[in-house]
Amino acid sequence: MKDWINRHLNWTLAIIAVAIPALAGAIISVLAGTPGEYVGMLDVFWLIQLGLVLPVSCLLVLNAKGRSGWWILLYPVTLFIIPLLLSNKNTGQQESQTSSRQTP
């Protein structure tokens, strides 16, 4: 699973940003008894999603792509779009070089 996440960083971030809120919205709508309770639960969920989950996942994706953490300063303006647009600097060339040195 970790190998898939490292190979598909953009998909991982898209799943975190889109699929998890959709699933949570469905669960909250089933659990909430009244519309007011539903709105309150959604507000708490979105605060957690936008204030904690997405910034942390963006930082992890930026780090895995070999980019500086300073890109996260653009998060309030672009949400999770910036890490998707940045190319991957970490191409895995270091791993292939170290493995070629180890072979006799």
SVG drawing of the C-alpha trace seen along z (x, -y; Angstrom):
<svg xmlns="http://www.w3.org/2000/svg" viewBox="-35 -33 67 42">
<polyline fill="none" stroke="black" stroke-width="0.4" points="0.0,0.0 2.8,-2.4 4.4,-1.7 1.1,-2.6 0.9,-5.8 4.4,-6.9 3.8,-6.1 0.4,-7.9 0.8,-11.0 -1.7,-13.1 -4.4,-10.3 -3.7,-9.9 -4.3,-13.6 -7.4,-13.6 -8.8,-10.7 -8.1,-12.5 -9.6,-15.7 -12.7,-14.4 -13.6,-10.8 -13.3,-11.1 -15.6,-14.2 -18.1,-12.5 -18.1,-9.4 -18.2,-11.4 -21.1,-13.5 -23.1,-10.3 -22.4,-8.9 -23.3,-12.2 -26.5,-12.5 -27.6,-9.0 -26.6,-9.6 -28.0,-13.1 -31.6,-13.2 -32.5,-16.8 -31.3,-19.2 -29.8,-21.5 -27.8,-18.7 -26.7,-17.7 -25.4,-21.2 -23.5,-21.4 -21.9,-18.0 -20.9,-19.0 -19.4,-22.3 -17.2,-20.4 -16.2,-17.9 -15.2,-20.7 -13.2,-22.5 -11.2,-19.3 -10.9,-18.5 -9.8,-21.9 -7.8,-22.9 -6.0,-19.7 -6.3,-16.8 -5.7,-18.6 -2.8,-20.7 -1.0,-17.7 -1.6,-15.6 -0.4,-18.4 2.8,-18.7 3.3,-14.9 2.8,-15.0 5.1,-18.0 7.8,-16.2 7.4,-13.0 7.7,-15.0 10.9,-16.6 9.5,-20.1 10.0,-22.6 7.4,-22.8 7.2,-26.6 4.7,-25.8 2.2,-25.1 1.9,-28.9 -0.2,-29.0 -2.7,-26.5 -5.2,-29.2 -5.5,-30.5 -5.4,-27.3 -6.3,-24.5 -5.0,-21.2 -4.4,-22.3 -0.7,-23.4 0.7,-20.0 -1.2,-18.5 0.3,-21.0 3.9,-20.7 6.1,-18.1 7.9,-15.4 11.6,-16.3 12.1,-13.0 12.5,-10.7 14.0,-7.7 17.4,-8.1 19.2,-8.0 17.8,-4.6 18.9,-3.2 22.4,-4.6 22.8,-3.1 21.6,0.3 24.0,0.3 26.9,-0.5 26.0,2.5 26.1,5.0 29.5,6.5"/>
</svg>
